[in-house]
Structures are given as structure tokens and as C-alpha cells.
Amino acid sequence: FPSHDKLPTDKSTDIKLNKVKNPFEFSFKFEMMKKAFPALSKNIINSEKEKIVNVLNALVYIYERKQSGKPIYQNVSIIVGVDRVDEFKKLAEKYNDIESAHGYYKFDTITVEGISRELAHGGDDISSSKMREWAVNGDFENFKKGCPKSFSSDDATIMYNKLRAVYQVESQDEV
């Protein structure tokens, strides 16, 4: 489920880089996710179309998938960055089996797992923060290296230039 943050009205690129972690609009992120994860593309949900704007909406969406009038899924796993595990665990568990403004869901188990791409955790040390920073600083070579292997050169260029436009970086360094 792609997510999106609205850009603050402040013109400072530094403030935007620190505050906006999901700068792409839903439709663009949806298309890029399908290219990044081609084997999973049929399972990537257009969250804008389905009006899924947060994890609670996503849980309701998953819970409402029915077969013979019963939910298909009794257990759910949420994968987030290691720094957000506690936040998502508390939130997801808080509303399990509770009717609220976001809707209703009830799962037997809700597991929240953290992933890290840091070298210390066996990863390749790529992060969305680094990718945004490389784009803003005009470092296309590192940006391209950080893109998924399934991306074409054109896909990397499109995303790089889109990030630079979102963060209102001067266009002379566009690729």
C-alpha cells in the first residue's frame, strides 16, 4: 500500500527533506512499486483508489476480504523500518476488534516486523533518506546504484528528476 505525505509550504529544501518521508503522490508511487517489485505487482494495491491513507485503513481493507462471508485472513504481518516497529505495533493492536472512525478489523495475531538495509544488519546500506538526499544534491550516479535492480535506466531517471522537482531543486542538474 503506497503512502504519501503532503509537502509543507515552507520553501526550505532542508526542512522538506527532514519532514517529508513519502514525497511521491499515490499514483506515481504505485507505478514505481510495480516496477520495483515485478514478482509482487499483482498484489500491490492502489491505495488512493481504495482510500487507504494509513496502516489502520490497510488493516480494515485486508480484514474485509471475505470468502463465504468469512474473512480470508486471520493473521497479518506488517513490515516497517526498524525504527517504527513499536509505533505500528501499538497502533495496530490498540484498534484490533474495536469499531472506530477508520473502520473495523479483527485478527487473531498482528505481527509487526522491522527491516533494515543498514550494513550492520546485513543490508546494502541504502535508505529512502539517502536516495532523497542524493537526488537533492545532484548525485545521480549513487542514486541510480540505489535503485532496485528491476528499474531500467529510464525508471531511475524519472524518479530522480521527480524527486528534484518535488523538493524544488534547480533543474540544471536534472538528468
N, CA and C atoms as an extended XYZ file, in Angstrom:
525
Properties=species:S:1:pos:R:3:atomname:S:1:resname:S:1:resid:I:1 pbc="F F F"
N         0.828       -1.169        0.000 N   PHE     1
C         0.000        0.000        0.000 CA  PHE     1
C         0.885        1.250        0.000 C   PHE     1
N         0.956        1.978       -1.090 N   PRO     2
C         1.760        3.201       -1.084 CA  PRO     2
C         1.163        4.264       -0.178 C   PRO     2
N         2.029        5.067        0.429 N   SER     3
C         1.561        6.188        1.245 CA  SER     3
C         2.144        7.476        0.690 C   SER     3
N         1.643        8.605        1.181 N   HIS     4
C         2.054        9.899        0.655 CA  HIS     4
C         1.942       10.947        1.749 C   HIS     4
N         2.966       11.831        1.820 N   ASP     5
C         2.937       12.967        2.745 CA  ASP     5
C         2.757       14.239        1.940 C   ASP     5
N         1.950       15.131        2.446 N   LYS     6
C         1.821       16.433        1.798 CA  LYS     6
C         3.055       17.268        2.110 C   LYS     6
N         3.504       18.028        1.119 N   LEU     7
C         4.669       18.884        1.316 CA  LEU     7
C         4.304       20.101        2.149 C   LEU     7
N         5.177       20.475        3.097 N   PRO     8
C         4.921       21.711        3.838 CA  PRO     8
C         5.079       22.908        2.902 C   PRO     8
N         4.445       23.992        3.241 N   THR     9
C         4.502       25.180        2.392 CA  THR     9
C         5.839       25.893        2.491 C   THR     9
N         6.627       25.587        3.528 N   ASP    10
C         7.946       26.189        3.683 CA  ASP    10
C         8.792       25.882        2.446 C   ASP    10
N         9.529       26.838        1.967 N   LYS    11
C        10.333       26.681        0.747 CA  LYS    11
C        11.676       26.000        0.995 C   LYS    11
N        12.093       25.840        2.239 N   SER    12
C        13.400       25.284        2.551 CA  SER    12
C        13.481       23.805        2.190 C   SER    12
N        14.437       23.458        1.337 N   THR    13
C        14.637       22.065        0.954 CA  THR    13
C        15.039       21.230        2.161 C   THR    13
N        15.885       21.787        3.064 N   ASP    14
C        16.307       21.047        4.248 CA  ASP    14
C        15.119       20.669        5.122 C   ASP    14
N        14.200       21.587        5.322 N   ILE    15
C        13.016       21.296        6.133 CA  ILE    15
C        12.180       20.229        5.452 C   ILE    15
N        11.989       20.336        4.146 N   LYS    16
C        11.212       19.326        3.423 CA  LYS    16
C        11.877       17.957        3.513 C   LYS    16
N        13.192       17.895        3.354 N   LEU    17
C        13.899       16.612        3.439 CA  LEU    17
C        13.715       15.972        4.810 C   LEU    17
N        13.710       16.781        5.856 N   ASN    18
C        13.560       16.243        7.205 CA  ASN    18
C        12.123       15.904        7.568 C   ASN    18
N        11.146       16.580        6.984 N   LYS    19
C         9.750       16.375        7.350 CA  LYS    19
C         8.997       15.436        6.412 C   LYS    19
N         9.349       15.424        5.148 N   VAL    20
C         8.559       14.677        4.163 CA  VAL    20
C         9.287       13.394        3.790 C   VAL    20
N         8.753       12.279        4.282 N   LYS    21
C         9.375       10.977        4.048 CA  LYS    21
C         8.739       10.231        2.870 C   LYS    21
N         7.564       10.622        2.457 N   ASN    22
C         6.848        9.985        1.350 CA  ASN    22
C         6.408       11.061        0.362 C   ASN    22
N         7.346       11.609       -0.418 N   PRO    23
C         7.019       12.784       -1.225 CA  PRO    23
C         6.243       12.518       -2.507 C   PRO    23
N         6.202       11.269       -2.969 N   PHE    24
C         5.520       10.993       -4.235 CA  PHE    24
C         4.031       10.808       -4.034 C   PHE    24
N         3.245       11.334       -4.978 N   GLU    25
C         1.809       11.122       -4.915 CA  GLU    25
C         1.520        9.642       -5.145 C   GLU    25
N         0.348        9.204       -4.702 N   PHE    26
C        -0.025        7.800       -4.733 CA  PHE    26
C         0.164        7.150       -6.099 C   PHE    26
N        -0.356        7.772       -7.147 N   SER    27
C        -0.337        7.132       -8.466 CA  SER    27
C         1.088        6.882       -8.948 C   SER    27
N         1.994        7.834       -8.734 N   PHE    28
C         3.377        7.663       -9.157 CA  PHE    28
C         4.047        6.552       -8.341 C   PHE    28
N         3.847        6.566       -7.033 N   LYS    29
C         4.455        5.561       -6.173 CA  LYS    29
C         3.920        4.170       -6.508 C   LYS    29
N         2.635        4.084       -6.788 N   PHE    30
C         2.004        2.820       -7.173 CA  PHE    30
C         2.689        2.246       -8.413 C   PHE    30
N         2.898        3.075       -9.424 N   GLU    31
C         3.544        2.618      -10.661 CA  GLU    31
C         5.002        2.231      -10.408 C   GLU    31
N         5.716        3.012       -9.603 N   MET    32
C         7.114        2.696       -9.309 CA  MET    32
C         7.229        1.413       -8.477 C   MET    32
N         6.312        1.204       -7.547 N   MET    33
C         6.332       -0.018       -6.739 CA  MET    33
C         6.134       -1.250       -7.624 C   MET    33
N         5.261       -1.149       -8.603 N   LYS    34
C         5.040       -2.276       -9.513 CA  LYS    34
C         6.304       -2.583      -10.315 C   LYS    34
N         7.046       -1.551      -10.690 N   LYS    35
C         8.305       -1.757      -11.416 CA  LYS    35
C         9.402       -2.277      -10.484 C   LYS    35
N         9.413       -1.818       -9.260 N   ALA    36
C        10.434       -2.229       -8.300 CA  ALA    36
C        10.249       -3.683       -7.858 C   ALA    36
N         8.996       -4.115       -7.785 N   PHE    37
C         8.685       -5.468       -7.311 CA  PHE    37
C         7.819       -6.202       -8.332 C   PHE    37
N         8.363       -6.503       -9.517 N   PRO    38
C         7.539       -7.099      -10.568 CA  PRO    38
C         6.894       -8.430      -10.176 C   PRO    38
N         7.567       -9.234       -9.367 N   ALA    39
C         7.002      -10.522       -8.956 CA  ALA    39
C         5.789      -10.344       -8.037 C   ALA    39
N         5.697       -9.199       -7.386 N   LEU    40
C         4.587       -8.929       -6.463 CA  LEU    40
C         3.574       -7.934       -7.027 C   LEU    40
N         3.765       -7.487       -8.251 N   SER    41
C         2.988       -6.366       -8.783 CA  SER    41
C         1.475       -6.586       -8.727 C   SER    41
N         1.012       -7.817       -8.901 N   LYS    42
C        -0.441       -8.053       -8.855 CA  LYS    42
C        -1.010       -7.913       -7.444 C   LYS    42
N        -0.125       -7.921       -6.432 N   ASN    43
C        -0.566       -7.784       -5.041 CA  ASN    43
C        -0.423       -6.376       -4.492 C   ASN    43
N         0.119       -5.472       -5.289 N   ILE    44
C         0.285       -4.089       -4.834 CA  ILE    44
C        -1.036       -3.361       -5.073 C   ILE    44
N        -1.594       -2.827       -4.030 N   ILE    45
C        -2.916       -2.209       -4.062 CA  ILE    45
C        -2.794       -0.711       -4.321 C   ILE    45
N        -3.642       -0.210       -5.195 N   ASN    46
C        -3.698        1.234       -5.438 CA  ASN    46
C        -4.420        1.861       -4.249 C   ASN    46
N        -3.642        2.313       -3.275 N   SER    47
C        -4.217        2.798       -2.020 CA  SER    47
C        -5.033        4.067       -2.197 C   SER    47
N        -4.723        4.866       -3.202 N   GLU    48
C        -5.511        6.071       -3.450 CA  GLU    48
C        -6.913        5.685       -3.921 C   GLU    48
N        -6.979        4.753       -4.840 N   LYS    49
C        -8.268        4.278       -5.359 CA  LYS    49
C        -9.117        3.662       -4.248 C   LYS    49
N        -8.466        2.935       -3.365 N   GLU    50
C        -9.170        2.251       -2.274 CA  GLU    50
C        -9.326        3.121       -1.032 C   GLU    50
N        -8.841        4.361       -1.099 N   LYS    51
C        -8.927        5.305        0.027 CA  LYS    51
C        -8.218        4.782        1.283 C   LYS    51
N        -7.046        4.208        1.073 N   ILE    52
C        -6.210        3.710        2.161 CA  ILE    52
C        -5.119        4.742        2.397 C   ILE    52
N        -5.219        5.456        3.505 N   VAL    53
C        -4.254        6.523        3.760 CA  VAL    53
C        -3.342        6.236        4.954 C   VAL    53
N        -3.590        5.149        5.670 N   ASN    54
C        -2.730        4.808        6.794 CA  ASN    54
C        -2.827        3.312        7.077 C   ASN    54
N        -2.053        2.844        8.032 N   VAL    55
C        -1.998        1.410        8.328 CA  VAL    55
C        -3.346        0.887        8.831 C   VAL    55
N        -4.105        1.709        9.542 N   LEU    56
C        -5.411        1.255       10.027 CA  LEU    56
C        -6.366        0.998        8.855 C   LEU    56
N        -6.354        1.895        7.868 N   ASN    57
C        -7.163        1.676        6.667 CA  ASN    57
C        -6.724        0.405        5.945 C   ASN    57
N        -5.420        0.154        5.924 N   ALA    58
C        -4.897       -1.053        5.276 CA  ALA    58
C        -5.374       -2.306        6.002 C   ALA    58
N        -5.361       -2.277        7.327 N   LEU    59
C        -5.822       -3.428        8.100 CA  LEU    59
C        -7.314       -3.689        7.876 C   LEU    59
N        -8.098       -2.621        7.816 N   VAL    60
C        -9.529       -2.768        7.533 CA  VAL    60
C        -9.719       -3.374        6.140 C   VAL    60
N        -8.983       -2.877        5.172 N   TYR    61
C        -9.073       -3.379        3.795 CA  TYR    61
C        -8.780       -4.890        3.746 C   TYR    61
N        -7.697       -5.296        4.415 N   ILE    62
C        -7.314       -6.716        4.423 CA  ILE    62
C        -8.377       -7.545        5.136 C   ILE    62
N        -8.865       -7.054        6.267 N   TYR    63
C        -9.876       -7.784        7.041 CA  TYR    63
C       -11.170       -7.960        6.252 C   TYR    63
N       -11.509       -6.981        5.459 N   GLU    64
C       -12.783       -7.032        4.725 CA  GLU    64
C       -12.750       -7.962        3.510 C   GLU    64
N       -11.602       -8.523        3.174 N   ARG    65
C       -11.546       -9.523        2.098 CA  ARG    65
C       -12.243      -10.757        2.637 C   ARG    65
N       -13.326      -11.165        2.011 N   LYS    66
C       -14.151      -12.260        2.512 CA  LYS    66
C       -14.232      -13.403        1.505 C   LYS    66
N       -14.441      -14.599        2.049 N   GLN    67
C       -14.724      -15.774        1.247 CA  GLN    67
C       -15.791      -16.543        2.008 C   GLN    67
N       -16.903      -16.795        1.361 N   SER    68
C       -18.046      -17.444        2.014 CA  SER    68
C       -18.469      -16.676        3.258 C   SER    68
N       -18.400      -15.346        3.195 N   GLY    69
C       -18.841      -14.491        4.285 CA  GLY    69
C       -17.871      -14.383        5.453 C   GLY    69
N       -16.725      -15.071        5.374 N   LYS    70
C       -15.752      -15.033        6.459 CA  LYS    70
C       -14.471      -14.369        5.975 C   LYS    70
N       -13.796      -13.671        6.886 N   PRO    71
C       -12.524      -13.063        6.484 CA  PRO    71
C       -11.547      -14.124        5.985 C   PRO    71
N       -10.818      -13.801        4.925 N   ILE    72
C        -9.829      -14.728        4.373 CA  ILE    72
C        -8.627      -14.823        5.307 C   ILE    72
N        -8.281      -13.712        5.931 N   TYR    73
C        -7.066      -13.654        6.749 CA  TYR    73
C        -7.399      -13.536        8.227 C   TYR    73
N        -6.807      -14.411        9.021 N   GLN    74
C        -6.961      -14.335       10.470 CA  GLN    74
C        -5.728      -13.734       11.128 C   GLN    74
N        -4.619      -13.745       10.408 N   ASN    75
C        -3.350      -13.238       10.932 CA  ASN    75
C        -2.771      -12.273        9.909 C   ASN    75
N        -2.070      -11.265       10.400 N   VAL    76
C        -1.485      -10.271        9.497 CA  VAL    76
C        -0.099       -9.893       10.003 C   VAL    76
N         0.788       -9.653        9.045 N   SER    77
C         2.124       -9.165        9.366 CA  SER    77
C         2.311       -7.808        8.712 C   SER    77
N         2.886       -6.898        9.460 N   ILE    78
C         3.179       -5.553        8.967 CA  ILE    78
C         4.695       -5.419        8.952 C   ILE    78
N         5.245       -5.011        7.825 N   ILE    79
C         6.688       -4.841        7.696 CA  ILE    79
C         6.978       -3.349        7.619 C   ILE    79
N         7.805       -2.866        8.538 N   VAL    80
C         8.150       -1.440        8.593 CA  VAL    80
C         9.641       -1.297        8.873 C   VAL    80
N        10.148       -0.094        8.766 N   GLY    81
C        11.524        0.179        9.159 CA  GLY    81
C        11.705       -0.124       10.632 C   GLY    81
N        12.908       -0.558       11.005 N   VAL    82
C        13.166       -0.959       12.394 CA  VAL    82
C        12.844        0.143       13.397 C   VAL    82
N        12.942        1.381       12.965 N   ASP    83
C        12.698        2.497       13.870 CA  ASP    83
C        11.216        2.728       14.160 C   ASP    83
N        10.329        2.019       13.437 N   ARG    84
C         8.903        2.286       13.625 CA  ARG    84
C         8.108        1.075       14.124 C   ARG    84
N         8.784        0.014       14.513 N   VAL    85
C         8.112       -1.209       14.946 CA  VAL    85
C         7.171       -0.956       16.114 C   VAL    85
N         7.668       -0.339       17.182 N   ASP    86
C         6.844       -0.115       18.381 CA  ASP    86
C         5.617        0.740       18.065 C   ASP    86
N         5.819        1.790       17.285 N   GLU    87
C         4.722        2.693       16.902 CA  GLU    87
C         3.603        1.930       16.185 C   GLU    87
N         3.966        1.117       15.189 N   PHE    88
C         2.964        0.392       14.416 CA  PHE    88
C         2.322       -0.725       15.239 C   PHE    88
N         3.107       -1.384       16.080 N   LYS    89
C         2.578       -2.458       16.924 CA  LYS    89
C         1.508       -1.921       17.876 C   LYS    89
N         1.828       -0.825       18.570 N   LYS    90
C         0.855       -0.222       19.492 CA  LYS    90
C        -0.420        0.190       18.774 C   LYS    90
N        -0.257        0.859       17.645 N   LEU    91
C        -1.409        1.355       16.893 CA  LEU    91
C        -2.281        0.216       16.382 C   LEU    91
N        -1.667       -0.780       15.751 N   ALA    92
C        -2.427       -1.890       15.179 CA  ALA    92
C        -3.155       -2.678       16.261 C   ALA    92
N        -2.485       -2.939       17.379 N   GLU    93
C        -3.098       -3.705       18.465 CA  GLU    93
C        -4.168       -2.908       19.199 C   GLU    93
N        -3.971       -1.600       19.295 N   LYS    94
C        -4.926       -0.744       20.003 CA  LYS    94
C        -6.331       -0.850       19.412 C   LYS    94
N        -6.425       -0.935       18.094 N   TYR    95
C        -7.731       -0.934       17.435 CA  TYR    95
C        -8.202       -2.308       16.982 C   TYR    95
N        -7.452       -3.363       17.294 N   ASN    96
C        -7.891       -4.710       16.933 CA  ASN    96
C        -9.165       -5.051       17.692 C   ASN    96
N       -10.202       -5.398       16.951 N   ASP    97
C       -11.532       -5.728       17.498 CA  ASP    97
C       -12.221       -4.520       18.133 C   ASP    97
N       -11.923       -3.322       17.628 N   ILE    98
C       -12.544       -2.083       18.098 CA  ILE    98
C       -13.135       -1.344       16.894 C   ILE    98
N       -14.397       -1.040       16.940 N   GLU    99
C       -15.022       -0.225       15.892 CA  GLU    99
C       -14.602        1.221       16.116 C   GLU    99
N       -14.087        1.854       15.074 N   SER   100
C       -13.616        3.225       15.193 CA  SER   100
C       -13.854        3.960       13.877 C   SER   100
N       -13.446        5.227       13.816 N   ALA   101
C       -13.666        6.050       12.625 CA  ALA   101
C       -13.032        5.445       11.376 C   ALA   101
N       -11.922        4.739       11.530 N   HIS   102
C       -11.238        4.134       10.372 CA  HIS   102
C       -11.929        2.863        9.888 C   HIS   102
N       -12.815        2.290       10.708 N   GLY   103
C       -13.494        1.044       10.353 CA  GLY   103
C       -13.229       -0.015       11.405 C   GLY   103
N       -13.361       -1.270       11.002 N   TYR   104
C       -13.234       -2.383       11.944 CA  TYR   104
C       -12.372       -3.487       11.345 C   TYR   104
N       -11.534       -4.087       12.183 N   TYR   105
C       -10.789       -5.289       11.819 CA  TYR   105
C       -10.590       -6.124       13.076 C   TYR   105
N       -10.435       -7.421       12.868 N   LYS   106
C       -10.157       -8.326       13.984 CA  LYS   106
C        -9.284       -9.463       13.462 C   LYS   106
N        -8.062       -9.487       13.966 N   PHE   107
C        -7.121      -10.535       13.592 CA  PHE   107
C        -6.729      -11.311       14.838 C   PHE   107
N        -6.478      -12.609       14.680 N   ASP   108
C        -6.008      -13.423       15.806 CA  ASP   108
C        -4.629      -12.955       16.244 C   ASP   108
N        -3.775      -12.693       15.265 N   THR   109
C        -2.446      -12.179       15.583 CA  THR   109
C        -2.082      -11.063       14.616 C   THR   109
N        -1.408      -10.077       15.158 N   ILE   110
C        -0.850       -8.991       14.359 CA  ILE   110
C         0.642       -8.956       14.696 C   ILE   110
N         1.451       -9.242       13.708 N   THR   111
C         2.897       -9.242       13.882 CA  THR   111
C         3.468       -8.027       13.165 C   THR   111
N         4.324       -7.303       13.842 N   VAL   112
C         4.997       -6.161       13.225 CA  VAL   112
C         6.489       -6.470       13.211 C   VAL   112
N         7.049       -6.516       12.003 N   GLU   113
C         8.458       -6.852       11.841 CA  GLU   113
C         9.215       -5.648       11.302 C   GLU   113
N        10.401       -5.452       11.810 N   GLY   114
C        11.239       -4.357       11.354 CA  GLY   114
C        12.292       -4.841       10.371 C   GLY   114
N        12.511       -4.051        9.353 N   ILE   115
C        13.583       -4.371        8.407 CA  ILE   115
C        14.563       -3.205        8.371 C   ILE   115
N        15.782       -3.541        8.084 N   SER   116
C        16.815       -2.525        7.963 CA  SER   116
C        17.705       -2.893        6.794 C   SER   116
N        18.098       -1.873        6.055 N   ARG   117
C        19.036       -2.116        4.965 CA  ARG   117
C        20.428       -1.636        5.338 C   ARG   117
N        20.640       -1.387        6.634 N   GLU   118
C        21.952       -0.949        7.098 CA  GLU   118
C        22.953       -2.096        6.977 C   GLU   118
N        24.195       -1.756        6.698 N   LEU   119
C        25.243       -2.765        6.588 CA  LEU   119
C        25.338       -3.614        7.859 C   LEU   119
N        25.159       -2.980        9.026 N   ALA   120
C        25.248       -3.689       10.306 CA  ALA   120
C        24.195       -4.789       10.430 C   ALA   120
N        23.116       -4.678        9.672 N   HIS   121
C        22.050       -5.676        9.696 CA  HIS   121
C        22.086       -6.568        8.456 C   HIS   121
N        23.189       -6.565        7.737 N   GLY   122
C        23.318       -7.420        6.561 CA  GLY   122
C        22.753       -6.823        5.289 C   GLY   122
N        22.413       -5.551        5.315 N   GLY   123
C        21.817       -4.909        4.145 CA  GLY   123
C        22.846       -4.249        3.244 C   GLY   123
N        22.344       -3.494        2.289 N   ASP   124
C        23.221       -2.823        1.325 CA  ASP   124
C        23.415       -1.346        1.649 C   ASP   124
N        22.929       -0.922        2.815 N   ASP   125
C        23.096        0.443        3.324 CA  ASP   125
C        22.394        1.505        2.470 C   ASP   125
N        21.336        1.125        1.808 N   ILE   126
C        20.528        2.069        1.036 CA  ILE   126
C        19.281        2.398        1.867 C   ILE   126
N        18.896        3.659        1.852 N   SER   127
C        17.664        4.060        2.531 CA  SER   127
C        16.967        5.108        1.673 C   SER   127
N        15.690        5.276        1.899 N   SER   128
C        14.961        6.306        1.154 CA  SER   128
C        15.512        7.691        1.498 C   SER   128
N        15.967        7.874        2.734 N   SER   129
C        16.559        9.160        3.115 CA  SER   129
C        17.808        9.451        2.292 C   SER   129
N        18.653        8.439        2.119 N   LYS   130
C        19.857        8.623        1.308 CA  LYS   130
C        19.485        8.895       -0.147 C   LYS   130
N        18.495        8.180       -0.653 N   MET   131
C        18.077        8.372       -2.047 CA  MET   131
C        17.573        9.803       -2.253 C   MET   131
N        16.757       10.300       -1.329 N   ARG   132
C        16.258       11.677       -1.440 CA  ARG   132
C        17.410       12.671       -1.384 C   ARG   132
N        18.338       12.424       -0.474 N   GLU   133
C        19.489       13.328       -0.334 CA  GLU   133
C        20.341       13.336       -1.606 C   GLU   133
N        20.603       12.183       -2.190 N   TRP   134
C        21.384       12.111       -3.421 CA  TRP   134
C        20.701       12.871       -4.550 C   TRP   134
N        19.385       12.727       -4.634 N   ALA   135
C        18.657       13.441       -5.693 CA  ALA   135
C        18.758       14.949       -5.490 C   ALA   135
N        18.533       15.393       -4.276 N   VAL   136
C        18.581       16.827       -3.987 CA  VAL   136
C        19.983       17.389       -4.222 C   VAL   136
N        21.006       16.596       -3.907 N   ASN   137
C        22.390       17.054       -4.062 CA  ASN   137
C        22.939       16.839       -5.470 C   ASN   137
N        22.119       16.316       -6.378 N   GLY   138
C        22.562       16.152       -7.760 CA  GLY   138
C        23.484       14.968       -7.995 C   GLY   138
N        23.433       13.959       -7.132 N   ASP   139
C        24.302       12.786       -7.259 CA  ASP   139
C        23.536       11.643       -7.922 C   ASP   139
N        23.390       11.739       -9.250 N   PHE   140
C        22.622       10.723       -9.980 CA  PHE   140
C        23.303        9.360       -9.962 C   PHE   140
N        24.622        9.314       -9.986 N   GLU   141
C        25.318        8.019      -10.034 CA  GLU   141
C        25.014        7.171       -8.802 C   GLU   141
N        25.115        7.753       -7.606 N   ASN   142
C        24.761        6.998       -6.400 CA  ASN   142
C        23.272        6.706       -6.355 C   ASN   142
N        22.459        7.678       -6.778 N   PHE   143
C        21.014        7.465       -6.802 CA  PHE   143
C        20.683        6.244       -7.658 C   PHE   143
N        21.239        6.188       -8.837 N   LYS   144
C        20.963        5.079       -9.761 CA  LYS   144
C        21.406        3.743       -9.159 C   LYS   144
N        22.563        3.727       -8.484 N   LYS   145
C        23.050        2.496       -7.838 CA  LYS   145
C        22.097        2.031       -6.738 C   LYS   145
N        21.401        2.985       -6.100 N   GLY   146
C        20.478        2.646       -5.018 CA  GLY   146
C        19.113        2.180       -5.478 C   GLY   146
N        18.830        2.321       -6.754 N   CYS   147
C        17.521        1.906       -7.289 CA  CYS   147
C        17.421        0.386       -7.361 C   CYS   147
N        16.211       -0.132       -7.322 N   PRO   148
C        16.031       -1.581       -7.447 CA  PRO   148
C        16.630       -2.096       -8.759 C   PRO   148
N        17.134       -3.314       -8.733 N   LYS   149
C        17.726       -3.932       -9.917 CA  LYS   149
C        16.718       -4.031      -11.059 C   LYS   149
N        15.449       -4.093      -10.740 N   SER   150
C        14.403       -4.221      -11.760 CA  SER   150
C        14.118       -2.903      -12.483 C   SER   150
N        14.653       -1.801      -11.974 N   PHE   151
C        14.452       -0.489      -12.624 CA  PHE   151
C        15.311       -0.389      -13.881 C   PHE   151
N        14.727        0.149      -14.914 N   SER   152
C        15.503        0.498      -16.099 CA  SER   152
C        16.219        1.822      -15.807 C   SER   152
N        17.136        2.180      -16.678 N   SER   153
C        17.815        3.469      -16.543 CA  SER   153
C        16.798        4.602      -16.626 C   SER   153
N        15.811        4.437      -17.500 N   ASP   154
C        14.749        5.449      -17.622 CA  ASP   154
C        13.941        5.577      -16.336 C   ASP   154
N        13.636        4.453      -15.690 N   ASP   155
C        12.885        4.486      -14.425 CA  ASP   155
C        13.661        5.268      -13.373 C   ASP   155
N        14.971        5.004      -13.271 N   ALA   156
C        15.815        5.709      -12.298 CA  ALA   156
C        15.838        7.199      -12.604 C   ALA   156
N        15.951        7.546      -13.871 N   THR   157
C        15.991        8.952      -14.277 CA  THR   157
C        14.675        9.648      -13.953 C   THR   157
N        13.573        8.983      -14.236 N   ILE   158
C        12.251        9.564      -13.962 CA  ILE   158
C        12.096        9.832      -12.465 C   ILE   158
N        12.463        8.850      -11.634 N   MET   159
C        12.309        9.020      -10.194 CA  MET   159
C        13.242       10.117       -9.669 C   MET   159
N        14.465       10.126      -10.137 N   TYR   160
C        15.441       11.143       -9.734 CA  TYR   160
C        14.928       12.547      -10.056 C   TYR   160
N        14.505       12.750      -11.290 N   ASN   161
C        14.009       14.069      -11.697 CA  ASN   161
C        12.725       14.444      -10.967 C   ASN   161
N        11.894       13.471      -10.689 N   LYS   162
C        10.647       13.740       -9.950 CA  LYS   162
C        10.976       14.196       -8.518 C   LYS   162
N        11.929       13.532       -7.887 N   LEU   163
C        12.333       13.952       -6.541 CA  LEU   163
C        12.880       15.371       -6.556 C   LEU   163
N        13.707       15.678       -7.526 N   ARG   164
C        14.279       17.024       -7.619 CA  ARG   164
C        13.172       18.056       -7.818 C   ARG   164
N        12.158       17.710       -8.588 N   ALA   165
C        11.035       18.631       -8.799 CA  ALA   165
C        10.217       18.793       -7.518 C   ALA   165
N         9.960       17.685       -6.822 N   VAL   166
C         9.188       17.736       -5.581 CA  VAL   166
C         9.870       18.627       -4.550 C   VAL   166
N        11.189       18.488       -4.436 N   TYR   167
C        11.936       19.272       -3.457 CA  TYR   167
C        12.387       20.621       -4.014 C   TYR   167
N        11.916       20.948       -5.183 N   GLN   168
C        12.139       22.243       -5.843 CA  GLN   168
C        13.618       22.584       -5.951 C   GLN   168
N        14.387       21.612       -6.428 N   VAL   169
C        15.814       21.806       -6.673 CA  VAL   169
C        15.952       22.363       -8.087 C   VAL   169
N        16.904       23.268       -8.265 N   GLU   170
C        17.124       23.868       -9.578 CA  GLU   170
C        17.277       22.788      -10.636 C   GLU   170
N        16.680       22.995      -11.771 N   SER   171
C        16.602       21.964      -12.805 CA  SER   171
C        17.873       21.761      -13.605 C   SER   171
N        18.889       22.612      -13.484 N   GLN   172
C        20.074       22.454      -14.340 CA  GLN   172
C        20.798       21.128      -14.078 C   GLN   172
N        20.598       20.511      -12.927 N   ASP   173
C        21.270       19.241      -12.630 CA  ASP   173
C        20.421       18.030      -12.960 C   ASP   173
N        19.265       18.233      -13.568 N   GLU   174
C        18.429       17.089      -13.914 CA  GLU   174
C        19.148       16.221      -14.932 C   GLU   174
N        18.818       14.955      -14.912 N   VAL   175
C        19.406       14.005      -15.859 CA  VAL   175
C        18.504       13.901      -17.059 C   VAL   175
